[in-house]
Amino acid sequence: MFNSKTLFKRKANKNSGHTTTDELYSSDNSQSDFSRIEETKRNIQNQFGNSSDFTITPLLMGQSNGMVVYLNTMIDKNLLAEYVVTPLKKFNNQNGMITTGDLESFRKDYLSGLISERITNFHQLTWCILSGYAVIIVDGICEAIGIEIGNAEKRPITEPSTQTIIRGPKDSFTESLQTNISLIRRRIKNPNVRFTSYVIGKDTRTSVSIGYIEGITNQDILDEVTKRVEAIETSSILDSGNIEEYIADKSFTPFPMSNNTERPDAISAGLIEGRIAILVDGSPFVLQVPSVMTDFFKSSEDYYQPFFMASFIRLIRYMSFMIALVLPSLYVAITTYHQELMPTQLLISVQAQREGVPFPAVFEILMMELTFEVLREAGIRMPRAVGQTVSIVGALVIGQAAVEAGLVSNVLVIIVAFTAIASFVSPIYNFSISTRLLRFVLIIGASLLGLYGILIILILMVVHLTSLRSFGVPYLTPVAPLIIEDQKDLFVRFPIWNLHSRPAYLKSSSPKFSEETKTPAPPEGNNGGEV
């Protein structure tokens, strides 16, 4: 339960004489006595105005007048009738005026199986109504009762849409914060799992939770994450991406500083390693910090497949990253400045294809890359039934037509297509976006200085990467600085029975997963597996 009394803090509006939203909700100047029911009713109506979903239903408790206040779009009306109206009919059989003790008895006797809250001030009452509570107010009683009967409509748990795997769990996070926490709890049945709740956004009042495992997570990193989340001051938080920008160590970088995923197993594995999860109500993507560059080459499936296959696929990802990053720029540099680096037969073939092309190589490849980016974006934004078809057919038709019209060469279409396919290999989408952006920078550098331009930009990129920090952790860790013990799960994955230590750069309070073990082996003297 949130402590409603401390959710809204008073802030003076220095620019005008009007009352700010924070001041309106602040408990410093709010009504704290509901005994005068008509006055309370006017205050609530002034608060919510003429909103069509705001409802005040009169009721009778004994011989006392009362009312139930709620937003009919935020509650389940069937539950309202079952858990509020029906118990009130039973309770109304007694005679006399209702007292505070009677109201408390009603809560214990009739609402013991529901989440209810004693409301002592107007600020708390407003928050409860906005959170899906039905609030019972009785004339002559200074307190009210809030009953949580929120509308249970929400998207069901489905298969991940952006991070699919062949082998492994198929469930994904949803837009419900409570559901997402339960998905983590199902996997980590550890009482040391902690979730600290906050409410962020002056207008949206979005619930945000920070998850970690006490005794494993480094306290200094946890304190830094908590401090940055608490320092957020904004009017709205609509997705975890908003939180990501507010807490990032450095905003002016194309590389993602926080890992985001819709997979509960990935977040659970990160918590066990000593990382911290940030969950936002209304967002199916959960942030995981701190994150380093090598995290974006790992997939949950790496730990569900045999380690030989997982290591091979991970090497494919690193190779695909370099192909998607530098292949187009290498084509520009070699065809423009360094033709001697190509074998003679290949050079003759490439130049023969480019013989009728009226544009230089850099303009040719920029035109095709931009065209493919437009097709990719169109395929994403169009209706799902036609989006994939349009993107594939569009690429084929435009590519073939451009070659036949003599605008581009055949080899260029192959390079652009292979580059695009390589960029899709990245298991984390927002990391592949940075590759797409840097690709254009490298193409420009190659057009100006050839291979020297590519080399200069790559050196600048590495220098930039070494300057990045994710909550104090160097972004290139464990490569720079080099940490030997973390190489077992970097470019290749060692067998799981050999991975007995948490990442050293997380400085976990409990650095060991388990004691060192060896691979299982048959008993000595056992021939041919006979028992």
N, C-alpha and C positions, 0 to 999 in steps of 0.2 A: 504493500500500500504506500502511496506517496503521502508525505506529510504536507497536506494542502496548506497549512498555515505559513509555510516558509517558501511557497512557490513563487510568489510575486513580491518583489522588493520595490520600495518607494524610490522614485527618481524625480527630481525637480525638473520641470520644463523651463529652461532658461530663455527660450525664444518667444514664449507667449504666456498669456495669463490663463490659458485654458488648462483643464485637468487632463493629464496624460492617461493613456490606457492603464499603465502600471499603477498610477495613483487611484484610479477608479477601482481596481481589484485589490488594492493594498488593504491589509488588515488594520493599518494604523488609523484609518478614518472610516471604517465600515461599520455597518449596524451589527451589534452583537446581542440583540435581544429581539426574539421573534414573538413575544407574548402579545403584541398588538397586531393581530392578524391582518387587519385592513391596511395598516401602514406597511407591513411587510409585503403585502400583495402589490401595493402601488410601487414600492421600490423595485420589486422583481420585474414588474411590467415596464417600468422606465428603463431597466437594465437591458432587457431583450427586445423592447420596442414592439413593432407590429409584425414580427417574424411569424410566418404562416405555420411553422412547425412547433412553436412555443405553445404549451397547453397548461392551463390551470384547471384542475377538476375539483369542485367542492366535495367535501366529505363530512361525515358526522361520526365522532368518536364519543360514545356515551351521550352526554348532553352537551358536549363541547363541539364548536364549529372548527373545521379544519380544511385543509386542501392538499392535493398532491400536485407537485410542479415537476414538469419534465419536458424534454424535447422529443416529440413523437417519432422523429427520424433517427433518434439515437437509442431507442429502447425497443424491446420486443413487447408488443401490446398483449400478446397471449400470456407472457410471463407476468405482465402487470396485473392482468385480471386474476391470474392464479395465485400470485404471491403477495398481492397488496389488497385488491378489492375483496377477495374471498375471506382472508384472515380478518379484515376490518369488519365484515358482516358478523363474524363470530364474536369479535371483541365488543361490538356495539350492544350486545345483550345486557351488559352491566349498566347500572344507572349511576347518575351523579356526574360531577365534573372530573375531567381527566387531570391528573397531576404529573409532574416530571417523573415521579416514581412509577406511575401507571404506564407512561410512555416507554420507560426503560423495560418494564415487565413485558409490555407488548413486543418489544424488540427481541427479548430473550425467549419468550414463549412461542412467538409466531414467525420470527425471522432468523432463528438460530442457524438454519441451514444455508442462509444467504450471506453474501458479503454486504455488510451494512456499516454505517459510520455515523457517529454523533457529530452534528454540525453545530458549531457555537458562534459563528460570525458570518456576515454576508459574503465576505470574500470566499470562504470555504463553501458556502452554499452555491455561489456562481460556478466555481470550479467543478463541483459535483454534478451539477446539471449539464455542464458542457462535456463531462466525461461519461455520460450515459446513465446517470443515477435518476431514480424517481425520489423526490424529496417530500417527506410528510411533515407538514407544519400544523400545529394545533394551537388554537387561541388560548392565551393565558400561560403558555409554556415557552420559556426563553430559549429552549434548544429545539433542534429539528433532527429528523432521522433521514439519512440517505441510503437508498437500497440500490445496489448495482444490478440492474436487469438489462444491460446493454444489448443491442441488436447483435445477434450471433452471425449475421451474414458476412462471409469473408471468402476469399478465394481458397479453394482446397489445395492441399499439398500435391504438387505435380512434379514431373521430371524437369530437371534444369534445362533451360532453353538456350543458354549461352556457353555453358561449360559441360558438354555432354561427354560421357565416357562409355566404354564398352563393358567393362567389368567393374562393379562397385555399386554402392547405394544409389538409388534412383530418385530419392526425395530431394526437395529444394526448399529454401526459405520462401515465406509468403510475406504479404504486407502487414501481417499481424505480429506485433512485438511479442505478445505472450506465446503465440505459436512458435516463433523462432527460438525463444528461450527454451521451450519444452523440447524442441528438436535437439538442442545441445545437451539438455539434461538427460535425455534418453541415452545418449552415447557416453556421457561422462557421469557415471553414478558415484560422484565424489562429493561429500559434504563441504569440501573446501572450495568448490566452485562458487564464486561470488558474482553478483550482479548489482552494480550501483546505479541508481536511477536519477535522471535529471529531466527537467522540463525546459526546453530552449525555444525561443521565438516569441516575441512580444505578442504577435497576432495568432500564430498557429498553435503555440503551446504544445510543441511536439515532444513526445516522450523519447528519451535517449537513454540507453543502458550501456554501461561499460562492464564487460565480462572478463574475468581472469580467474586463476586458480591460486588461492593463497598458499604460500609455502613453496611455490614454483616460480611465479612471476617476480622479476626483479622489482623491488620496491621503488627504486629511483625512477625507473621507466614508468611505472604505474603512477607515481606522483606527477610526473611531467605530463602524461596523457590527461590525467584528471584536471590539472591546472589549465591546460589548453582548452578542454571542453568547457570548464566552468567560466572561462574568460570570453566565450562566444556571446556577442551581443548583436542580435539581428531581429528583424521583424518576422522572418519565416524560415523554417527548415522543412523542406518537402521531400528530401531524399538524402541518403548517406553521402552523396557526392557533395552536398553543401557543407557537411561536417568536414569532409576530406580537405576542402580548400582552406577552411578556417584553421585547421590544426597542422597543416603541412609545414615542414621546416623551411622550405623554399618554394615559392609559387612560380617563379620565372624559370621553369624547366619543362622540357617536353616529356620527361620521364615521370611516371606515377610514383608518388612517395608513400602511398598506402595500397596494400593489396585489397581488392574487393572481390567477393565471391558470393554466389547464391547456393553454395554447397555446404550443408551442415557438417559433413565429415571433414572438409578442409578446415573449417573454423575449429572444430573439436581437436583436430591434430595440432593446429597452431596453439591452442590453449595448453595442451599437454607439453608442447615444446617450451612454453613460457611466454608466448605472445599475448596480446590483449585484443579483445574483440569489441567493436563499437556497433551496437544495434540501434537502428532508428525506426520508430513506429511509422508504418506506411511505406517502407522500402524493403524489397526482397534481397537487397545486396548489403552484406555485412562487411564492414571494414576490419582489417587485421593489421596491427602495428606491433612493433616496428617491422618494416619490410625492406629487404635488400634486393639488388638487381637480380641475383640468381633465383630468388623466389618466383619470379615471373616465367621461369623456364620449367617449373615443376608442376606436375598435375597429381591429383589424388590417385589416379589410376597407376602411377608409378609404383605405389606401395601395395597394389593388389595384383600386379603381374610379376612373373619371375624376374629376378634382378638382372639377368642377362638381357632380356627383352626391354625392361625399363631403362637400362643404361643405354641401349642402342637408340631407343626412341628419344631419349633426352639429348644425345649427341646430334640426332637429326634436328632437334629444335634449335640448338646452338648454330648448326650449320645453316639452317633456314633463315635464322635471324641475320646472319652475315650476307646471305644471298639477297634477301629482301632489302638490305641496307645499301649494298655497294654494287650489285650487278648492273643496274642501269648506268650508274656513273662510270663503271669500268668500260662499258660499251662506248660511251661518249669519249672517254679519255683515249682509248686504244684506236678507235676509228678516226679520231681527229688529230692526235699528236703522236701516237706510238704504234703506227702500223707495223713496225718491224718486230713487235712482240708476237704477232700472229704467224702461224705457219703459212707458207706461201700459197698452198691450195685453198686454205680457209680465207686468206686475204683476198684472193682473186674472186672467190665465190661471194664474199660479202660486198666487195666493190662492184661486182657485176649486178647484184641485186639493187644496189643504191645508185646505179648509173642513171636511171630516169627520175630519181627523187629530187625535187627542186629545192628542198630545205636542208640546212645543215643538220648534223646528227642531234645536236642539243635541242633544237626546235622540234625536230621529229619526235624525240622521245618525250619531251615535255608535253607535247600535244596528245600523245597516246596515254601517258600517265594520267593527265588531267581527265581525259575522256573516260578512262577506267574508273577513276575516283567518282565521277558523276554517275556512272552506271552502278557502282557499288552502293552509293548513297540512295539512288532511286530504287534499287532493289530492296533496301532496308525499309524505306518509307512507304512504299506502295503496299496495297492490300496483300496479305500473305498468299492468297490464292494465285496471284499473278506476278508477285514481286520477283520470285526466283526465275520464273520463265522469261520475264522481260529482261532481267540482267544477263542471263545466259545468251538468249537470242540476240539481244542488243550487242553484246560483245562480239559474237560470231559475225553478225551481219556487218557491223561497222568495221571490224578488223579486215574482213574479206573485201569489203568495198573500198577501204582505204588502200589496200595493196593493189587491187585492180586499177584504181584511179592513179596509181603512181605517187601517192602522197607519202607512203611509208614503205619500208622494205619488209620482206617476209621474216628475216632474222630478227628485226625489231619487234614484230608481233610476238614471236616466240619468247623473247627476253621479257617483254612486259607481262605476258601471261604467266611465265614461270615465276617472275618476281611477285606477282599478285598471289599466286598459289602458295609461295613460301611465306608470305606475310600472314596467311591464315593458319599456319602451323602453331603460332603462339597460343598457349592455353588461356592466357589472360588478354581480353580484348583491348583494354586501355593501354597495355604495353605495345601492342601492334600499331596503335595509332601513332605513338612516338616514332616508330620505325618509318611509317609512311611520311611523316613530316620531315625527318632528317634525310630521307631519300632525295627530296627535292634540293636540299642544301648541298648535298654531295654532287648532284648533277650539275648545279651551277658552278661549284668549285672545279669539277672536271672540265667543264667547258672553258674555264679561264686559264687553268694551269696544268691540265692533264692529271697524270698520276700524282704529281706533287700537290695539286690542289686537294685531291682525295686524302692524301696523307696528312696534310696540314689540318683539314677539318676533322679527321679521325683523332689526331693528337689533341685538338681543342676539345673534342667530345670526351675523351678520356680524362683530360684535366678537369672538365666540368663535372664528370661523374665522381672523381675523387673528392671534389669539394662538397658533395651532397651528404646530408645526414638525415636519417630517419629516427627521430627522437634520440639523437645522440649517437646512433649506430652508423658508422661509415657505410655508404651505399654500395661500395664494391666489396665489402666484407663477404666471405672470408678469403677473397683473392688479394685485395689490397685494403688493409694489411692482411698478410698471409697467415692463416690459422690452420696448422697442419691437421689438427684433430677433426676439423670440419670438412675435410676433403672427401670423406667417405660418402657424403650425400651431396655432391656438388655437380661435377660434370658427368659422373657415373654414380650409380647407386650400389653400395655394397649390400650383401644379404641382410635382411632385417635382424637376424640373430647377432649380427656384428655391429649393429647401430645401437649402442647402449648409452650414448651420451647426448644430452640436449645441445643445441648450437651454443658454442662457447661465447659468441659475440652477444648473446642475450643475457649473459651473466646471471643465469638462473640461480635462485636460492637453493635449488636441488639439482645439480648439474647432471646426475645420472638417471637414465631411464630405469636401468636395472643393472645387476651385476654382470660382469663379462661372462659370456657363454660361448660354447663352441658348437659347430654344426653337429647334428645327430649322426651317429655312426653305428654300424652293427657291432655287437659284442665281439671282443677278441676271440679268435678260435672258431668263429661261426663260418662254416664253409657253405657257400652257395645259398645263404639265407635260410638253411635248415634250422629248425628249432629243436 
